[in-house]
């Protein structure tokens, strides 16, 4: 775990770009996380990716800063290259992430 934290980029490359990663299904893995302010409350938006049927797929999970139950979108990403998904997620502005959160919030 310590090595993963200290060398995250190398681990992500290995997990996503290795020949084995290109051919096997994978469980969802959080690859990026961002802080989000919503109506005075703090949330964490996390990009989760997994490989299925020769494509990378993903969703965004939201967790309230003060604890409590998290929420997540349906599968909203599908690309051949996981880095394309990560780049898109990092490019989202705050209001875009807030819209995704509203779309999965009850009531």
C-alpha positions in Angstrom: 0.0 0.0 0.0 2.8 2.4 0.8 4.5 1.7 -2.5 1.2 2.3 -4.3 0.7 5.6 -2.6 4.3 6.7 -3.3 4.2 5.6 -6.9 0.6 6.0 -8.0 1.3 6.9 -11.6 3.4 3.7 -12.2 0.7 1.5 -10.6 -2.1 3.1 -12.6 -0.1 2.5 -15.8 0.5 -1.1 -14.9 -3.2 -1.6 -14.0 -4.5 0.1 -17.1 -1.9 -0.3 -19.8 -0.4 -3.7 -19.3 -1.3 -6.5 -21.8 -3.1 -8.3 -19.0 -5.2 -5.3 -18.2 -6.2 -5.0 -21.8 -7.7 -8.5 -21.9 -9.3 -9.1 -18.5 -12.4 -7.8 -16.8 -11.6 -5.7 -13.7 -13.5 -4.6 -10.6 -14.2 -0.9 -10.3 -11.1 1.1 -9.2 -11.1 4.7 -8.1 -8.6 6.4 -10.3 -9.2 10.1 -9.5 -11.0 12.0 -6.8 -12.0 15.7 -6.4 -13.5 17.8 -3.7 -16.9 19.5 -4.4 -18.8 22.2 -2.6 -22.6 21.9 -2.9 -24.9 24.4 -1.1 -22.4 24.9 1.7 -21.7 21.2 2.1 -18.6 19.3 1.1 -18.7 16.2 -1.1 -16.0 14.0 -2.7 -16.5 13.0 -6.4 -14.6 9.9 -7.4 -14.1 8.5 -10.9 -14.3 4.7 -10.9 -13.2 2.7 -13.9 -13.4 -1.0 -14.8 -12.8 -3.0 -18.0 -15.6 -5.1 -19.6 -16.0 -6.4 -23.1 -12.8 -4.9 -24.5 -13.7 -1.3 -23.4 -13.1 0.8 -20.3 -16.2 1.9 -18.5 -16.8 4.1 -15.6 -19.1 6.0 -13.2 -18.8 8.8 -10.7 -19.3 8.0 -7.0 -20.2 10.8 -4.6 -19.5 10.7 -0.8 -20.7 13.4 1.6 -17.8 15.0 3.6 -19.6 14.7 6.9 -20.2 11.0 6.4 -23.4 9.2 5.5 -24.4 7.1 2.5 -22.8 7.8 -0.8 -24.4 8.0 -4.2 -23.2 7.0 -7.7 -24.2 7.5 -11.3 -24.9 4.7 -13.7 -22.2 3.7 -16.2 -21.6 7.0 -18.0 -18.2 6.5 -19.6 -17.1 4.0 -22.3 -13.8 4.4 -24.1 -10.9 2.3 -25.4 -8.4 4.4 -23.5 -8.9 4.9 -19.7 -6.8 8.0 -19.8 -9.4 9.7 -22.1 -12.0 9.1 -19.4 -9.8 10.4 -16.6 -8.9 13.6 -18.7 -12.6 14.2 -19.3 -13.4 13.8 -15.6 -10.6 16.2 -14.6 -11.9 18.8 -17.1 -15.4 18.9 -15.6 -16.2 22.2 -13.9 -17.8 22.3 -10.5 -21.3 22.9 -11.9 -21.0 19.8 -14.1 -20.2 17.6 -11.2 -23.0 19.2 -9.2 -25.4 18.4 -12.1 -24.3 14.7 -12.0 -24.8 14.7 -8.2 -28.3 16.2 -8.5 -29.2 13.6 -11.1 -28.6 10.8 -8.6 -29.9 12.5 -5.4 -33.2 11.4 -4.1 -35.8 14.2 -4.1 
